[in-house]
Amino acid sequence: MLVQQHDAQQQQQQQQQQQQLEQPHELSDTDSSEWVLPKNVAGGAGAGSAGGSATGTTQQQQTQQVGTIGQQQPGSGDEAGQLYSSATVYAVRNGNGNFTKFYYKFHNVRMTKKALYFYMPPGMARPEENWVDFVSGNATLPTLPTMIVIKGEVQRQKWYYMPIKYTTARAECTAWTTKPTYFLQVRYSYNIWHTWNEGLMGAFQTLREQGMLPLAQVDAHGNLREVTEGLSTECPTVWDEELNGTRPETTCRKRLGLVKEVHCDMKNQGWCRPGVASYRRFDGPIILPYTAASVMNRWAQVYDAMSTDVRDFSLVDGHCFKSLLVGKTNTLNYYQAVNSTSEIQAHIRERVEAMAVFKAFVSTAQREFVAQERAKNPAATQFRGYANKKMERLRQGIGPEDIDLVDYISPSEVPGLLREELPQLKQMWAKRRKEIAAIEAAWKAGKDVVSLAKNLDSDEEDQGDEEEEEEEQQPRKAKPQQPQPDADGDEGDGDDDSEGAEEQQQQLAGAGGKAKAQGSGEVDKRRSLRERGAAAAGKPTGEGARRRGHRTRGGRTLLQAGMGAAGDAAAAAAVGAAGAVSSGSESEDLVLDEAAEVARQAAEHEEQLKAMPTILQRTDEYQLESPRPVVTYMSRNFFSRGVLNEPDILRYILSNYNVTLRVTTFEEPLLQAMELLQHTDVLLGMHGAGWTNGMFIKHGAVAMQMFPYGWRLPDNTTIRGYNYREIVLASECKYFEWVSQRWDYAFFRRIDFNRRVKMEYVLHPDPNGPHPVDGWPGNPWIYQNTYVDMAHFGPYIDAAMAAAKIPKVPNPLPVTLKDAVSSTGS
């Protein structure tokens, strides 16, 4: 009988599976019913226009579950059930505050790795050519796009084009993705600038402005408020074909009022974390990268903090999408120089607020990530400083009293020297070439090259293990224990103490049976003394009492104080007194008590919200760090747009100002870099991707970006670097620029002179020759090394210090600067 029932159930399951295979499959997305798309969005393109204003879709069609293509979909097309696409064209501001950039939200489109398919309704003409660039995130024409330009290494192509095919053919939707989807691609995702600007900040603010990423600010007790900074109360601006201009979207998704709670439970609600957190993190929109490398890097946790639904493109290749965002808003798009205008306009204030929110969000995400990684493996996440101990000493900070330590920053360097020409790298590559030659010889001889490669790696590991064992066998000197910094830079807590105790127990265990017996005797002696004292006080003793004691340490005790025999008598008397009160007055008092409790809780919550720090930290007067102001220098002590006399810069600062000077190469984990910059009053360094970290600078601080010779263009701009200017201006910082004026202090690199340049290598640029007009890679001017002329650069440092209100010392220390000619050997 049981066998027959099992066979019947199995046959029924097979029939259900067969029915599902015969019908188009729809993804089972979490809480998809919550994602109600805009109803009959005006200002889009689709039904009846070439870039038109009517979408021809309804809320009912957009939120229903799509079955077979042959069935009629209300509001989606004709009587035959044909599915039609539509799109909304969103307008965003350019540098002058005008709406001249555009991005798109598509509905009912199909996308593969090779193309995006738009199913045109009757009467719609194919749009004219218009490209949307994934790097800038925008198009320059308000019509529908015909091509998505995806830059970066995609399928071995540096430029990849995804055409948008407008077709009247019947939609071929065999699978549906119903949740809103943000489509992105990051070129050179290993680079911090490209990942943050093209990926993270674009996704963050675009989803916020589309009402798909509600945020909550949470305090340590779980009290929360909705984050409204950086968002306009008005609907997004769309392009209207009939008006031939922009207007607010008629009906838009709510941006504010999405957070319904005033308190969250950190133990039971995964999204609830102190700081700024995504309220819809676990049922939020889909983040869809074209290549997985765009998001799978060392900053992946920030995407995960927005929405845990980050999908690989292969999972949705060929799917139809109910709502697909292509492009991004310009609020946090730092390719767009919003601050190019001198007037403080509304969109600039939105950028400042949005930047403050983004910094708080990243800080929360990174702290959570570090805590999770530390729980898995505390040793692996502990930051012990730079491997170069001299550089670590500079990272920790030095003052005028340590001025002799400035020479720690870098060894002597030869201008124009290639990184590959360093002696240690030469040795490494010579060894590697021998290994490769051995593997090639084995392959030609028909031997197993995989095993040979593994043996070579294992030999290196064994050699490293032997060296570690030799170090461990050496006698250790007793040192006083000091708290070690954790992964977040704080001193050790209870976890570190417990690890130290375990290590001490292991050492005792290895010392022999005598020490173990002696330790056991001490423990038994202390235990007997405790139990003797407990017995004298009338308390329970023994193993059971010890277990009960451990049970109550972690939280509340099982029996509250005063609940013994006397407590029972008092409770009985209270019950008798309460019984004398009439039932009517009892219910009235209960209602009054409940109302009073609600009012008390509301007042308490308001007080807690007032105590919550504001996201945008503005003060009437900028507060310098104490006990001394902090100056942070970003070092590029390698052979790519490097500074060849960095010690001279540090020496000048410490000889003239009583400050704490810190040096960073941004090799430290993100959390440590953030904390370093959040306590920086003046930031300076040579132009480079490291300036992306400038987004974490202290609000209202001072920043100065340095540029090599020849970078100043006739219109007073620079061939690169305006995007980093925008980043620090978004934190309302005072900004300075310095461009080298000495052609003889500029040193070209031999590696940059190749067939593309079509000229022979020269050490210095020709002051009378042509200067660069762009910042494209491959240009020898881009990565030239610079010897800084302190006679010219010193006054710029003084101006930055004056802007930060850091005074010069009355009696500057004497400084002896190195001679550029003698130091370079030329």
C-alpha positions in Angstrom: 0.0 0.0 0.0 2.8 2.4 0.9 4.6 1.5 -2.3 1.5 2.3 -4.4 1.1 5.7 -2.6 4.7 6.5 -3.2 4.4 5.6 -6.9 1.3 7.8 -7.3 3.0 10.8 -5.7 6.0 10.4 -7.9 3.8 10.1 -11.0 1.9 13.3 -10.0 5.2 15.2 -9.4 6.4 14.1 -12.9 3.2 15.4 -14.5 3.6 18.7 -12.8 7.2 19.0 -13.9 6.2 18.2 -17.5 3.5 20.9 -17.4 6.1 23.4 -16.2 8.5 22.4 -19.0 5.7 22.9 -21.6 5.0 26.5 -20.5 7.5 29.4 -20.4 9.3 29.5 -17.1 9.2 32.5 -14.8 11.8 33.1 -12.2 10.6 32.8 -8.6 12.0 36.1 -7.2 11.7 36.9 -3.6 8.6 39.1 -2.8 8.1 40.1 -6.5 4.6 41.2 -5.8 6.0 44.1 -3.8 7.7 45.5 -6.9 4.8 47.4 -8.5 6.1 49.2 -11.6 4.9 52.7 -12.5 1.3 52.8 -13.9 1.2 54.0 -17.5 4.4 55.9 -17.2 4.2 59.1 -19.3 7.2 60.5 -20.9 8.5 57.2 -22.1 9.0 55.9 -25.6 7.1 53.1 -27.2 3.5 52.8 -28.3 2.9 54.9 -31.3 6.0 57.1 -31.3 9.6 57.1 -32.4 10.8 58.3 -29.0 7.4 59.0 -27.8 5.5 59.8 -24.6 3.1 56.9 -24.2 4.3 53.6 -23.0 1.2 51.5 -23.9 1.5 49.5 -20.8 -0.5 49.3 -17.6 0.2 48.4 -14.0 -1.9 45.3 -14.3 0.2 44.0 -17.2 3.5 44.9 -15.6 2.9 43.1 -12.3 1.1 40.0 -13.4 2.7 36.6 -13.9 3.3 36.1 -17.6 2.2 32.7 -18.9 2.4 31.5 -22.5 3.1 34.0 -25.3 0.0 32.9 -27.1 -2.3 34.1 -24.3 -3.5 37.7 -24.3 -1.8 40.0 -21.8 -4.0 42.9 -20.8 -2.6 46.2 -22.0 0.5 44.5 -23.4 -0.4 44.4 -27.1 -2.9 43.3 -29.6 -5.7 40.7 -29.4 -3.3 38.0 -30.5 -1.4 38.4 -27.3 1.7 39.9 -28.8 4.0 41.5 -26.2 5.2 45.0 -26.8 8.2 46.8 -25.2 8.3 50.4 -23.9 10.8 52.7 -22.3 11.1 55.8 -20.2 13.9 58.4 -21.0 15.2 60.0 -17.9 17.0 63.4 -18.1 19.9 64.3 -15.8 22.0 67.4 -15.4 25.3 68.3 -17.0 28.0 70.4 -15.5 26.0 73.6 -16.0 22.9 72.2 -14.4 21.1 71.7 -17.6 19.2 68.5 -18.5 21.3 67.3 -21.5 22.2 63.8 -20.4 19.9 60.8 -20.5 19.5 57.2 -19.3 16.7 54.6 -19.7 14.3 52.3 -18.1 13.1 49.5 -20.5 10.0 47.4 -20.0 9.3 44.0 -21.5 12.6 43.6 -23.4 14.7 40.6 -24.0 18.4 40.5 -23.5 21.2 38.1 -24.5 25.0 38.4 -24.4 24.9 39.7 -28.0 21.9 42.1 -28.2 19.0 43.7 -26.4 15.6 43.2 -28.2 12.9 45.8 -28.2 9.5 44.6 -29.5 8.0 47.6 -31.3 4.2 48.3 -31.1 2.3 49.0 -34.3 3.1 52.5 -35.7 6.4 52.9 -34.0 9.3 53.9 -36.2 12.9 52.7 -35.6 14.9 55.4 -33.7 17.8 57.1 -35.3 21.4 56.2 -34.2 22.1 57.0 -30.6 24.7 55.4 -28.4 24.7 55.1 -24.6 28.1 54.7 -23.0 28.5 52.5 -19.9 31.5 54.5 -18.7 29.9 57.9 -18.6 26.6 56.2 -18.0 24.6 58.5 -20.3 23.5 59.3 -23.8 23.6 62.8 -25.3 20.4 62.6 -27.3 16.9 62.2 -25.7 15.9 59.5 -28.2 15.9 55.7 -27.6 19.4 54.3 -27.9 20.5 52.0 -30.7 23.8 50.8 -29.2 25.3 50.2 -25.7 29.0 50.8 -25.6 30.7 48.4 -23.2 34.3 49.4 -22.6 37.0 47.2 -21.1 38.4 43.7 -21.6 35.2 41.9 -22.8 35.7 38.8 -24.9 39.3 39.9 -25.6 38.0 43.2 -27.0 38.8 46.6 -25.5 35.6 48.0 -27.1 32.5 45.9 -27.2 29.2 46.9 -28.6 25.8 45.6 -27.6 23.2 46.6 -30.3 19.6 47.3 -29.4 17.5 45.6 -32.1 14.1 47.1 -32.7 11.9 44.4 -34.2 8.3 43.8 -35.1 8.7 40.0 -34.7 6.8 38.1 -32.0 8.5 38.2 -28.6 10.4 35.0 -27.8 10.2 35.1 -24.0 10.8 31.6 -22.6 11.8 32.9 -19.2 11.0 36.1 -17.3 12.9 38.2 -14.7 10.2 40.2 -12.9 12.1 42.2 -10.4 13.6 45.6 -11.4 17.1 45.0 -12.7 20.0 47.4 -12.8 22.4 46.6 -15.7 26.0 47.6 -15.4 29.5 47.0 -16.6 32.9 48.2 -15.2 35.9 48.4 -17.4 39.2 47.6 -15.6 37.3 46.4 -12.5 40.6 45.8 -10.6 41.0 49.6 -10.6 39.5 51.5 -7.7 38.4 54.5 -9.7 36.6 52.6 -12.4 34.9 50.3 -9.8 33.7 53.0 -7.6 32.6 55.6 -10.1 31.3 53.4 -12.9 29.9 50.7 -10.7 29.2 51.3 -7.0 28.3 54.9 -6.9 26.2 54.7 -10.1 24.2 51.8 -8.9 23.8 53.2 -5.4 22.4 56.6 -6.4 20.4 55.5 -9.4 18.6 52.9 -7.4 17.9 55.4 -4.7 16.5 57.9 -7.1 14.3 55.2 -8.7 12.9 54.4 -5.2 14.4 50.9 -5.3 17.0 51.4 -2.5 15.4 52.7 0.6 17.9 53.4 3.4 17.6 53.5 7.2 19.9 55.0 9.7 20.1 52.7 12.7 21.6 53.4 16.2 23.1 50.8 18.5 19.7 50.1 20.1 17.9 49.4 16.9 16.1 52.7 16.7 15.9 53.9 13.1 14.9 56.7 10.8 14.5 56.8 7.0 17.4 58.4 5.2 16.1 61.3 3.1 19.3 63.2 2.4 20.4 63.3 -1.2 16.9 62.7 -2.6 14.5 65.2 -4.1 10.9 65.1 -3.1 9.8 65.6 -6.7 9.5 62.8 -9.3 12.4 62.2 -11.7 12.7 64.3 -14.8 11.8 62.7 -18.1 12.0 63.7 -21.7 8.7 64.4 -23.4 8.7 64.0 -27.2 5.6 66.0 -27.7 6.9 68.9 -25.7 10.3 68.5 -27.1 11.6 69.1 -23.6 11.8 67.8 -20.1 9.1 67.7 -17.4 8.6 65.8 -14.1 7.4 62.2 -14.5 3.7 62.2 -14.0 3.5 59.0 -11.9 6.7 57.7 -10.3 7.7 55.2 -7.8 7.8 56.6 -4.2 11.3 57.6 -3.1 10.4 58.5 0.5 8.1 57.0 3.1 9.3 53.5 2.2 10.7 52.6 5.6 7.7 51.7 7.7 9.4 50.8 11.0 10.8 52.9 13.8 12.8 50.0 15.4 14.5 46.9 14.1 15.9 43.7 15.7 19.5 43.2 15.0 19.4 39.5 16.0 16.5 38.5 13.8 16.5 41.1 10.9 19.6 40.5 8.7 19.5 44.0 7.2 19.5 45.8 10.6 23.0 47.1 11.4 24.2 50.2 13.2 24.9 52.9 10.7 23.2 53.3 7.3 21.7 50.1 5.9 19.6 49.0 2.9 16.0 48.5 4.2 15.2 46.1 1.2 18.6 44.4 1.2 17.2 40.9 1.0 14.3 41.5 -1.3 15.7 44.4 -3.3 16.4 44.9 -7.0 18.7 42.7 -9.1 22.2 44.0 -9.8 23.2 42.5 -13.1 26.8 42.9 -14.3 27.6 42.1 -18.0 30.8 40.4 -16.8 31.2 38.9 -13.3 34.5 40.6 -12.9 32.7 43.9 -12.7 31.4 43.0 -9.2 33.6 40.1 -8.1 36.5 42.1 -6.6 37.7 43.3 -3.3 34.8 45.7 -3.1 32.0 43.1 -3.8 30.7 43.5 -0.2 29.4 47.0 -1.0 27.2 45.6 -3.8 26.0 42.9 -1.5 25.1 45.5 1.1 22.8 47.2 -1.4 21.0 44.0 -2.6 22.0 40.4 -2.0 20.5 39.6 -5.5 23.6 40.1 -7.6 23.3 37.8 -10.5 25.7 36.3 -13.0 24.6 37.1 -16.6 24.6 33.5 -17.6 21.6 32.9 -15.3 19.5 35.3 -17.2 20.9 35.2 -20.7 18.0 35.2 -23.1 15.4 36.3 -20.4 12.8 39.0 -20.8 12.8 41.7 -18.3 9.8 43.5 -16.8 12.0 46.5 -15.8 15.6 47.1 -16.9 17.7 50.2 -16.1 20.4 51.1 -18.6 22.6 54.0 -17.7 22.7 56.0 -14.5 22.0 59.3 -12.9 24.7 62.0 -12.7 24.3 62.9 -9.0 27.3 60.7 -8.0 28.8 60.4 -11.5 32.2 62.1 -11.2 32.9 61.9 -14.9 30.4 64.8 -14.9 31.9 68.0 -13.5 28.8 69.3 -11.8 30.8 71.9 -9.8 32.1 73.6 -12.9 29.6 76.4 -12.3 30.4 78.9 -9.6 26.7 79.1 -8.5 25.6 76.8 -5.7 22.5 75.2 -7.3 20.1 72.6 -6.0 21.7 69.7 -7.8 25.1 70.5 -6.2 23.5 70.4 -2.8 22.0 67.0 -3.7 25.4 65.7 -4.7 26.9 66.9 -1.3 24.1 65.1 0.6 24.2 62.0 -1.5 28.0 61.8 -1.1 27.7 61.9 2.7 25.0 59.2 2.6 27.2 57.0 0.4 30.2 57.4 2.7 28.1 56.4 5.7 26.7 53.4 3.8 30.1 52.2 2.7 31.4 52.5 6.2 28.5 50.4 7.6 29.0 47.8 4.9 32.7 47.5 5.4 32.4 47.2 9.2 29.9 44.4 8.8 32.1 42.7 6.3 35.1 42.9 8.6 33.1 41.6 11.5 31.9 38.6 9.5 35.4 37.8 8.2 36.8 38.1 11.7 34.3 35.7 13.0 35.4 33.1 10.4 39.1 33.6 10.9 40.4 36.3 13.3 44.0 35.8 12.3 43.4 36.2 8.6 41.6 39.6 8.9 43.9 41.2 11.4 45.8 44.1 9.8 49.3 44.2 11.1 50.5 47.2 9.2 52.5 47.6 6.0 55.1 44.8 5.3 57.7 47.6 5.0 58.1 48.6 8.7 59.6 51.9 7.9 56.6 52.8 5.7 54.3 51.6 8.5 56.0 53.9 10.9 55.2 56.8 8.6 51.6 55.6 8.2 51.1 55.7 11.9 52.3 59.4 11.9 55.4 61.4 12.8 55.8 64.9 14.1 58.6 67.6 13.9 60.5 65.7 16.5 60.7 62.8 14.1 61.8 64.8 11.1 64.8 62.5 10.5 62.4 59.6 9.7 61.2 61.2 6.5 63.9 59.3 4.6 62.0 56.1 5.4 59.6 56.9 2.6 61.5 55.5 -0.3 64.9 54.3 -1.4 66.9 56.2 -3.9 65.4 55.9 -7.4 66.7 56.4 -10.9 64.4 58.5 -13.1 63.1 56.5 -16.1 63.9 53.1 -14.5 61.4 50.4 -15.2 59.7 48.5 -12.4 60.8 45.3 -14.1 64.5 46.4 -13.7 64.5 46.2 -9.9 67.1 43.7 -8.7 64.7 41.7 -6.6 62.2 41.4 -9.5 65.0 40.4 -11.8 65.9 37.5 -9.5 62.3 36.5 -9.2 61.7 36.4 -12.9 65.0 34.6 -13.5 63.8 31.8 -11.1 60.4 31.8 -12.8 61.9 31.4 -16.2 63.9 28.4 -15.1 60.7 26.8 -13.8 58.9 27.5 -17.0 61.7 26.1 -19.0 61.6 22.9 -16.9 57.8 22.6 -17.5 58.2 23.2 -21.3 60.9 20.5 -21.4 58.7 18.0 -19.6 55.8 18.8 -21.9 57.9 18.2 -25.0 59.1 14.9 -23.5 55.5 13.8 -22.9 55.6 14.0 -19.1 52.9 15.1 -16.7 53.4 18.8 -16.5 50.6 19.4 -14.0 52.3 17.2 -11.4 55.6 18.9 -12.1 54.1 22.4 -11.6 52.5 21.2 -8.3 55.9 19.8 -7.2 57.6 23.1 -7.9 55.0 25.0 -5.8 55.2 22.4 -3.0 59.0 22.8 -2.9 58.6 26.5 -2.4 56.0 25.9 0.4 58.2 23.3 2.1 61.1 25.7 2.0 59.0 28.4 3.6 57.8 26.0 6.2 61.4 25.0 7.1 62.3 28.7 7.5 59.3 29.2 9.8 60.2 26.1 11.9 63.8 27.4 12.3 62.4 30.7 13.5 60.1 29.0 16.0 62.9 26.8 17.3 64.9 29.9 18.2 64.6 31.0 21.9 62.0 33.6 22.4 62.5 36.6 24.6 59.9 37.5 27.1 58.0 40.6 26.1 55.3 42.5 27.9 51.9 41.8 26.2 50.3 44.7 24.5 46.9 44.9 22.9 47.2 44.3 19.1 45.1 46.2 16.6 42.1 44.3 15.2 41.0 44.3 11.6 39.1 47.5 12.1 42.1 49.2 13.7 40.8 49.1 17.3 42.7 47.6 20.1 42.1 44.0 21.1 38.9 43.1 22.9 37.8 40.0 24.8 38.2 37.7 21.9 41.9 38.5 21.7 42.2 37.9 25.4 40.5 34.5 25.1 42.9 33.6 22.2 45.9 34.6 24.4 44.5 32.5 27.2 44.2 29.5 24.9 47.7 29.9 23.7 48.9 30.1 27.3 47.1 26.9 28.1 48.7 25.1 25.2 52.1 26.2 26.3 51.4 24.9 29.8 50.1 21.7 28.4 53.3 21.2 26.5 55.5 21.9 29.5 55.0 18.4 31.0 52.9 16.5 33.5 54.4 18.3 36.5 53.2 21.7 35.4 49.8 20.3 34.6 49.4 18.6 38.0 50.5 21.8 39.7 48.0 23.8 37.7 45.2 21.4 38.6 46.1 21.7 42.2 45.8 25.5 42.1 42.5 25.3 40.4 41.1 22.8 43.0 42.4 24.9 45.8 40.7 28.1 44.5 37.5 26.1 43.8 37.4 24.7 47.4 37.9 28.2 48.9 35.0 29.6 46.8 32.7 26.7 47.8 33.6 27.1 51.5 32.7 30.8 51.3 29.5 30.0 49.5 28.5 27.4 52.1 29.1 29.9 54.9 26.8 32.4 53.2 24.0 29.8 52.7 24.4 29.5 49.0 24.4 26.2 47.0 27.7 24.7 46.1 29.0 21.8 43.9 29.0 21.1 40.2 25.3 21.8 39.7 25.7 25.3 41.2 28.6 26.0 39.0 26.6 25.0 35.9 23.7 27.2 37.0 26.1 30.1 37.6 27.4 29.8 34.0 23.8 29.7 32.7 23.0 33.1 34.1 26.2 35.0 33.3 25.3 35.7 29.6 22.0 37.4 30.3 19.3 37.8 32.9 19.2 35.5 35.8 16.5 32.8 35.8 15.0 34.1 39.1 14.7 37.8 39.6 15.8 39.4 42.9 13.1 39.4 45.6 11.2 36.4 44.1 11.9 34.1 47.1 9.3 33.3 49.9 9.1 36.9 50.9 8.6 37.9 47.3 5.7 35.3 46.9 4.0 36.8 49.9 4.2 40.3 48.6 2.9 39.2 45.2 -0.1 37.5 46.9 -0.9 40.6 48.8 -0.7 42.7 45.7 -3.1 40.3 43.9 -5.6 40.5 46.8 -5.5 44.3 46.7 -6.0 44.3 43.0 -9.1 42.0 43.3 -10.9 44.7 45.4 -10.9 47.0 42.4 -14.1 46.9 40.2 -13.8 45.4 36.7 -14.9 48.7 35.0 -12.3 50.9 36.6 -9.7 48.2 35.9 -10.3 48.3 32.2 -10.3 52.1 32.2 -7.0 52.1 34.0 -5.6 49.6 31.6 -6.5 51.7 28.6 -4.9 54.8 30.2 -1.8 52.8 31.1 -1.5 51.6 27.5 -1.9 55.1 26.1 0.7 56.4 28.6 3.1 53.7 27.7 2.7 54.4 24.0 3.3 58.1 24.6 6.3 57.3 26.8 7.8 55.1 24.1 7.2 57.6 21.4 8.9 60.4 23.4 11.8 58.1 24.3 12.2 57.2 20.6 12.2 60.9 19.6 14.9 61.6 22.1 17.0 58.7 20.8 16.6 59.9 17.2 17.7 63.4 18.3 20.8 61.8 19.9 21.6 60.0 16.6 24.4 61.8 14.8 23.5 63.5 11.5 24.9 61.9 8.3 26.1 65.2 6.9 28.5 66.5 9.6 28.4 70.3 9.2 29.7 72.7 11.8 29.8 76.5 12.0 33.6 76.3 12.3 35.8 73.5 11.1 37.4 71.6 13.9 41.1 70.5 13.4 42.2 67.2 14.7 43.8 67.2 18.2 46.2 67.2 19.8 47.8 68.3 16.5 46.3 68.8 13.0 46.8 65.9 10.7 48.4 66.1 7.2 48.2 63.0 5.0 50.5 62.5 2.0 49.5 60.0 -0.6 52.7 58.3 -1.8 53.4 56.9 -5.3 56.9 55.7 -4.6 56.9 53.5 -7.6 57.8 54.1 -11.2 54.5 55.3 -12.6 53.8 59.0 -12.2 56.0 58.9 -9.1 57.5 61.7 -7.1 61.3 61.2 -7.0 62.1 63.4 -4.0 59.2 62.7 -1.6 61.3 63.1 1.5 61.8 66.8 0.6 58.0 67.3 0.7 57.7 65.7 4.1 60.7 67.5 5.4 59.3 70.9 4.3 56.0 70.2 6.1 57.5 69.1 9.4 60.0 71.9 9.5 57.4 74.6 9.1 54.3 73.2 10.8 53.6 71.5 14.1 51.4 68.7 12.7 51.1 65.0 12.7 52.2 63.8 9.2 51.0 60.5 7.9 52.0 58.7 4.7 49.7 56.2 2.9 50.1 54.1 -0.2 46.6 52.7 0.3 47.9 49.2 0.7 45.9 48.9 3.9 42.4 47.5 4.0 39.5 49.8 3.0 38.3 50.3 6.6 41.7 51.5 7.8 42.0 53.8 4.7 38.6 55.3 5.5 39.4 55.9 9.1 42.8 57.5 8.1 41.1 60.0 5.7 38.2 60.7 8.0 40.8 62.1 10.5 42.8 64.2 7.9 42.8 68.0 7.8 45.0 68.4 4.7 45.4 65.8 2.0 48.0 66.0 -0.8 49.6 63.7 -3.4 50.3 63.1 -7.0 47.4 62.5 -9.4 46.4 58.9 -9.7 43.6 56.3 -9.0 44.4 56.5 -5.3 42.6 59.9 -5.3 39.4 57.9 -5.5 39.9 57.4 -1.7 39.5 61.1 -1.5 35.7 60.5 -1.2 36.3 59.5 2.5 38.1 62.7 3.4 36.9 64.6 6.4 34.1 66.9 5.5 35.3 70.5 5.0 39.0 69.5 4.9 41.7 70.8 2.4 43.0 68.8 -0.5 45.7 69.5 -3.1 46.3 67.4 -6.2 49.7 67.4 -7.8 50.3 67.1 -11.6 53.4 66.4 -13.7 54.9 68.9 -16.2 52.9 69.7 -19.3 49.5 68.8 -17.8 48.0 72.3 -17.7 46.1 73.0 -20.9 45.6 76.4 -22.5 42.1 76.7 -21.0 43.6 76.3 -17.5 42.2 72.8 -17.1 44.3 69.6 -16.8 44.4 66.6 -19.2 43.2 64.4 -16.3 42.1 64.8 -12.7 38.9 66.9 -12.8 37.0 63.8 -11.6 39.0 63.7 -8.3 38.5 67.4 -7.9 34.7 66.7 -8.0 35.0 64.0 -5.4 36.6 66.2 -2.8 34.4 69.1 -3.6 31.4 66.8 -2.9 32.6 66.8 0.7 32.7 70.6 0.6 36.5 70.7 0.9 38.8 73.5 -0.2 40.7 72.3 -3.3 44.1 73.3 -4.7 46.1 72.1 -7.7 49.8 72.2 -8.4 51.4 71.6 -11.8 55.1 71.1 -12.2 56.8 74.0 -14.2 60.2 72.4 -14.7 60.7 70.4 -17.9 64.2 69.4 -16.7 62.5 67.9 -13.5 60.3 65.7 -15.7 61.5 62.1 -16.5 59.9 60.0 -19.2 59.8 56.2 -18.8 61.4 53.9 -21.4 58.4 51.6 -21.3 56.1 54.2 -22.7 58.1 54.6 -25.9 56.9 51.9 -28.2 55.7 51.4 -31.8 52.5 53.3 -31.0 54.4 56.4 -30.0 56.7 56.3 -33.0 59.6 58.2 -31.5 62.8 57.4 -29.8 63.1 57.5 -26.0 64.2 60.8 -24.5 64.7 61.4 -20.8 63.2 64.8 -20.6 60.3 66.4 -22.6 61.1 69.1 -25.1 59.8 72.4 -23.7 59.5 73.8 -27.2 57.9 70.7 -28.7 54.2 69.7 -28.8 52.5 69.2 -25.4 49.8 66.6 -24.6 46.2 67.4 -25.5 44.5 64.4 -23.9 45.1 61.8 -21.2 44.7 58.6 -23.2 46.9 55.7 -22.0 50.0 55.2 -24.0 50.9 58.8 -24.0 54.4 59.2 -22.6 53.4 62.3 -20.8 50.8 60.4 -18.6 53.2 58.3 -16.5 56.3 60.5 -16.4 58.1 60.7 -13.1 58.5 64.1 -11.4 61.2 65.7 -9.3 59.3 68.4 -7.3 60.8 71.8 -7.3 60.3 72.8 -3.6 61.0 76.5 -4.3 57.8 76.4 -6.5 55.8 73.8 -4.6 56.5 75.2 -1.1 54.2 78.2 -1.4 51.4 75.9 -2.5 51.8 73.9 0.6 51.7 77.2 2.6 48.4 78.2 0.9 46.8 74.8 1.7 47.9 75.1 5.3 46.5 78.6 5.5 43.2 77.4 4.1 43.0 74.8 6.9 44.0 77.5 9.4 47.2 75.7 10.4 49.8 78.4 11.3 53.5 78.2 10.6 55.8 77.7 13.6 57.6 80.9 14.7 61.1 79.3 14.2 61.1 76.9 11.3 63.6 74.1 11.4 66.5 74.4 9.0 66.0 72.2 5.9 68.6 70.9 3.5 67.0 69.8 0.3 68.6 67.4 -2.1 69.9 68.7 -5.4 67.9 67.3 -8.3 71.0 66.9 -10.5 73.1 65.0 -8.0 70.2 62.8 -6.9 69.3 61.7 -10.4 72.9 61.2 -11.5 72.4 63.2 -14.6 
